[in-house]
Amino acid sequence: MYRFLFSSKWLGYLLLAAIFASACVFLGRWQMDRRAETLAEINRVVTNYSATPIAFTDAREQFDRLDPGMEWTQVELKGSYLVDGQRVVRNRPLNGQPGYEVVVPFRVTTGETVVIDRGWLPIGNKNPGSPDSVPEPPAGEVTAVVRLKHPEPELQRSAPEGQLASIDLAAYSAQLGYPLLTGAYGQLASETPPAAEMPFPFPKPSTEEGTHLSYSLQWFAFGVLMFVGFGYAARQQARNAEIDAEDDDEPAEGAVHPAAAAARRRPPAPRKRRKATSEEEEDALLDAQGY
């Protein structure tokens, strides 16, 4: 019944179904990997974002090479801002609005220099391509609590004087002319004493998982449905073949069975004569005599 499945046509259909299902599995696993990355980020935020700050001496090695599990960890820094090295980072949207971020070198009391991202500024109305004003950090000794962040890669584009294309700490250090700790920078959480004017603070990262799980399940379902559709099409083909076979076995319309045809060809049996009555015999004799 299903011998047609071994034909080149149906083997081709099966190959296409297998290729499509493999692609669905690949995309489903890709969504699962993205979900795993999202869950790991959520776990880091939940664990580190509001935890008690640790001292710079305990987090010193993280500024050389940041452990991914330590991202968002709060670190307490004591020292002073180097205002001459302040820069704004271009193309930094926040809540769908274009703007800038303000980064400033911070000289720790141990003599090392880290970078602090103090917040966000909207695009300016006075001078295109720059904020209207950049709030200065507090002068003198400051205690700043920052959250550790990975540095960003270098972008193949230039930036105007006083601006950066990205938070590429190595390029930033080369621009300043003095060494920075380039393994991580700090996103400002608080500072004491506070500045008279501050950039907009950063919102807490989202802890929503998103739609990766539902998308992955949809891709896996598409892969299964492809084989279900193939099986349904094969079953329909088999049913159609059965119906065609049954039609071939039935006599054609108007055809006569051979036995019936032979019966029609035989002459009809002679009818048996009925015996005449006395009256009929007398009538016959009179007719013969001419009466």
C-alpha positions in Angstrom: 0.0 0.0 0.0 2.8 2.4 0.9 5.3 1.2 -1.8 5.1 4.7 -3.3 7.1 6.0 -0.4 10.2 4.5 -2.0 9.8 6.4 -5.2 12.2 9.2 -5.9 9.4 11.8 -5.6 8.4 10.8 -2.1 12.0 10.3 -1.0 12.6 13.9 -2.1 9.6 15.0 0.0 11.0 13.1 3.0 14.5 14.7 2.5 12.9 18.2 2.4 10.9 17.5 5.6 14.1 16.3 7.3 16.0 19.4 6.3 13.2 21.7 7.4 12.9 19.9 10.8 16.7 20.1 11.3 16.5 23.8 10.7 13.7 24.1 13.2 15.7 22.2 15.8 18.7 24.4 15.2 16.6 27.6 15.7 14.9 26.1 18.7 18.3 25.3 20.3 19.6 28.8 19.4 16.6 30.3 21.3 17.3 28.0 24.2 20.9 29.2 24.3 19.8 32.8 24.3 17.4 32.0 27.1 20.2 30.4 29.1 22.3 33.6 28.6 19.3 35.8 29.7 18.7 33.7 32.8 22.4 33.9 33.7 22.2 37.7 33.3 19.1 37.9 35.4 20.8 35.8 38.1 23.7 38.1 38.2 21.5 41.2 38.5 19.4 39.6 41.3 22.5 38.4 43.2 24.9 41.4 42.7 22.9 44.5 42.0 21.7 45.3 45.5 24.3 43.3 47.5 26.5 45.0 50.1 29.4 46.9 48.4 32.8 45.4 48.7 36.1 47.3 49.2 38.2 48.2 46.2 41.1 46.1 47.6 38.9 43.0 47.5 37.8 43.8 44.0 41.1 45.0 42.6 41.7 42.0 40.4 38.3 42.5 38.8 39.5 45.8 37.3 42.2 43.8 35.5 39.9 41.1 34.2 36.3 41.0 35.1 34.8 37.6 36.0 31.4 37.4 34.3 29.8 36.2 37.5 31.0 39.4 39.2 29.2 41.8 36.8 26.9 44.3 38.6 28.8 43.7 41.9 28.9 46.9 44.0 32.4 48.2 44.9 33.2 51.1 47.2 35.9 53.5 45.9 37.6 56.3 47.8 39.5 58.9 45.9 38.9 61.9 43.6 37.7 62.6 40.1 40.1 63.7 37.4 37.8 66.3 35.7 40.2 67.1 32.9 39.7 63.6 31.6 35.9 63.7 31.5 34.4 62.5 28.2 30.9 61.9 26.8 30.1 58.6 25.0 28.1 59.0 21.8 24.9 57.2 20.6 23.7 55.9 24.0 19.9 55.5 23.9 17.9 55.3 27.1 14.2 54.3 27.1 14.1 54.9 23.4 15.6 58.4 23.5 19.0 59.2 22.0 21.7 60.7 24.2 25.1 60.4 25.8 26.8 58.9 28.8 29.4 60.7 31.0 32.6 58.9 31.9 35.2 60.3 34.2 38.6 58.9 35.4 38.7 58.3 39.2 42.0 58.2 41.0 41.7 55.8 43.9 43.6 56.4 47.1 45.9 53.5 46.2 47.2 55.5 43.3 45.4 53.5 40.5 42.9 55.0 38.2 39.5 53.5 37.2 36.7 54.8 35.0 33.3 55.7 36.3 30.2 56.1 34.1 28.3 58.8 36.0 25.0 58.7 34.1 23.0 59.6 31.0 22.4 63.0 29.2 19.8 63.7 26.5 20.9 65.2 23.1 21.3 68.9 23.2 19.2 71.6 21.6 21.9 74.3 21.4 24.8 72.5 19.7 24.0 69.6 17.4 26.0 66.5 18.2 26.6 67.3 21.9 24.7 67.7 25.1 23.7 71.2 26.2 25.8 70.9 29.4 27.7 68.2 31.2 27.4 68.3 35.0 30.8 68.2 36.8 31.5 65.6 39.5 32.1 66.7 43.1 35.6 68.1 43.8 37.9 66.8 46.5 37.8 63.4 48.1 34.8 61.4 47.2 33.4 58.0 48.2 31.7 56.4 45.2 29.8 53.2 45.0 29.9 51.7 41.5 28.7 48.5 39.8 31.2 46.6 37.8 30.7 46.5 34.0 32.7 44.9 31.2 34.6 47.3 28.9 33.2 47.7 25.4 35.0 46.8 22.1 36.5 49.4 19.9 34.2 50.8 17.2 35.6 51.6 13.7 34.3 55.1 13.8 35.7 58.4 15.0 34.2 60.8 17.6 34.5 64.6 18.0 37.0 66.1 20.5 35.9 65.4 24.0 33.8 62.4 23.0 34.2 58.6 22.7 32.6 56.3 20.3 32.4 53.5 22.9 33.7 52.7 26.4 36.8 51.2 25.1 39.1 51.6 28.1 42.4 51.0 26.2 41.6 53.6 23.6 40.4 56.0 26.4 43.7 55.5 28.3 45.7 56.2 25.1 43.7 59.4 24.6 44.3 60.5 28.2 48.0 59.8 28.2 48.1 58.0 31.6 47.2 54.4 32.5 43.8 53.2 33.4 42.7 49.9 34.8 41.1 48.4 31.6 39.5 45.2 32.8 36.3 46.8 34.0 34.7 50.2 34.6 32.1 51.2 37.2 28.6 52.4 36.7 27.8 54.9 39.4 25.3 53.9 42.0 26.0 56.7 44.6 28.6 59.2 45.6 29.4 61.1 48.8 29.4 64.1 48.9 26.7 64.4 46.2 27.2 66.7 43.2 25.1 69.8 42.8 23.8 68.5 39.5 23.8 64.9 38.3 23.3 63.2 35.0 20.2 60.9 34.8 20.9 57.7 36.8 20.7 54.4 35.0 17.6 52.2 35.6 17.9 48.8 37.0 18.4 46.1 34.3 15.4 44.2 33.4 14.8 40.8 35.1 12.2 39.7 32.6 13.0 36.4 30.8 11.5 37.4 27.5 10.0 35.2 24.8 13.0 32.9 24.1 11.3 29.8 25.7 8.0 30.3 23.7 9.9 30.8 20.5 12.0 27.7 21.0 9.0 25.6 21.7 7.3 27.0 18.5 10.3 26.0 16.4 10.4 22.5 17.9 6.6 22.2 17.2 7.1 23.3 13.6 9.7 20.6 13.1 7.3 17.9 14.4 4.4 19.3 12.4 6.5 18.9 9.2 6.6 15.1 9.7 2.9 15.1 10.7 2.1 16.8 7.5 4.3 14.3 5.6 2.5 11.4 7.2 -0.9 12.9 6.5 0.0 13.4 2.8 1.2 9.8 2.5 -2.0 8.5 4.1 -4.1 10.5 1.6 -2.1 9.1 -1.3 -2.6 5.6 0.0 -6.4 6.1 0.4 -6.6 7.5 -3.1 -4.8 4.5 -4.5 -7.2 2.2 -2.7 -10.2 4.0 -4.2 -8.8 3.8 -7.7 -8.2 0.0 -7.3 -11.8 -0.6 -6.2 -13.1 1.4 -9.2 -11.0 -0.8 -11.5 -12.5 -4.0 -10.1 -16.2 -2.9 -10.6 -17.9 -3.6 -14.1 -18.2 -0.7 -16.4 -21.5 1.2 -16.6 -23.9 -0.6 -19.1 -21.9 -3.8 -19.3 -23.9 -7.1 -19.1 -22.7 -10.2 -17.2 -21.8 -13.1 -19.6 -24.4 -15.4 -18.1 -27.1 -12.8 -18.6 -26.0 -12.3 -22.2 -26.2 -16.0 -22.9 -29.7 -16.2 -21.4 -30.8 -13.4 -23.7 -29.4 -15.3 -26.8 -31.5 -18.5 -26.1 -34.9 -18.6 -28.0 -37.9 -18.4 -25.8 -39.5 -21.7 -24.8 -42.6 -22.7 -26.9 -45.9 -21.9 -25.2 -48.0 -24.9 -24.3 -51.4 -24.9 -26.2 -54.6 -24.8 -24.2 -57.1 -27.6 -24.8 -60.2 -26.3 -26.7 -63.6 -26.4 -25.2 -66.7 -28.2 -26.7 -68.1 -24.9 -27.9 -64.9 -24.0 -29.6 -64.8 -27.4 -31.4 -68.4 -26.9 -32.7 -67.6 -23.4 -33.9 -64.6 -24.8 -35.7 -66.7 -27.4 -37.5 -69.3 -24.8 -38.6 -66.5 -22.6 -39.9 -65.1 -25.5 -41.9 -68.5 -26.2 -43.6 -69.0 -22.5 -44.5 -71.7 -21.7 -42.0 
